[in-house]
Amino acid sequence: MLEVLVRNAQGNLTDDNKEYAARKLGKLDRYFAAASRVELAHTEDKRGLHEIEVTVFADGIMLHGHERDDNLNAAIDKVSVKLETRLRRLKTKLLKRARGHGMQVPLGLEEIPEAEADLGADSGHLAENRVYSMKLVSVEEALLQLELMDHEFYVFRNVVNDQVEVVYRRAKGGFGLMAPDN
């Protein structure tokens, strides 16, 4: 079973809330061969809106999602369903690709954050710093990783040219690739 780590800086989660989150998110381990951990971060704003951010580290990939709701358990349910839907979609896509090309299904990408620092939320100041390791991946693998994350872009080192590049979601649909002009 996945190790579920709960970060609750405000101290407003009960043990029952933590157990509920562990039960719901622990079910995600059935999608992985080598699941390591799930990190859940909870914040509650002044209006009582609960924000749940979940990051899953397993099989060399990082899967991230976040949801908000007035009800804490509903927010946990929403993010759990979102992540499970992404995993099913990814599994289907990988199996189709592997069968169509006669290749082995890739285990995923290795992108595990090493450090995170909150440097302030003021306008014009760096609010967050994330450091992660990058391994060489193809553009196709980078797109798969982007689909697993709840972000607009994904930074990677291209296996073809060893350059740092970015795949991103286009506002009009589809994806784009940014690469340095060398």
Buried (B, 14 or more C-beta within 10 A) or exposed (E): EBEBEBEBEEEEBEEEBBEBBBEBBBBBBEBBEEBBEBBBBBBBEEEEEBBBBBBBBBBBBBBBBBBBBEEBBBBBBBBBEBBBEBBEEBEEEBEEBEEEEEEEEBBBBBBBEEEEEEEEEEEEEEEEEEEEEEEEBEBEBBBBBBBBBBEEBBBBBBEEEEEEBBBBBEEEEEBEEEEEEE
